[in-house]
């Protein structure tokens, strides 16, 4: 009887482990998750450029969908594109970015010197721009990150940030 109980316990434990592995938790992605899901290169405006995986971030929604952002090497782009395009944004869900809706898809984005956050389609056509925020109290800014913020997320590039809310 004890052997049967141990077997049932082990079976339940293994089933729970497989269930948790199949259903990842929502929230900020781990560095291992980022390495697994962020593409090593990104197509934008007729070119494919390397993605800086170390400067990439993302989060998983409650239904398991992903939102990813990562800095891209824009050295091969014309100056007018490289001036606006700094990073990729891939979203499997509709987002609200500072009051503007963004449909699921793949985009380029950048933070301008004049305090704007600009989103472009993969053809480098401007879709919208919104005012970004500046976090002067941030002690150690990094090139790009995403942090949770009371039911939404902040996409940071250095000290500049915008709010991302899943719709």
Buried (B, 14 or more C-beta within 10 A) or exposed (E): EEEEEEEEEEEEEEEEEEEEEEEEEBEBBEEEBBEEBBBEEBEBBEBEBBBBBEBBBBBBBEEEBBBBBBBBEBEEBEEEBBBBBBBBBBBBBEBBBBEBEBEEEBBBBBBBEEEBBBBBBBEBEEBBBBEBBEEEEEEEBEBBBBEEEEEEBBBBBBBBBBBBBBE
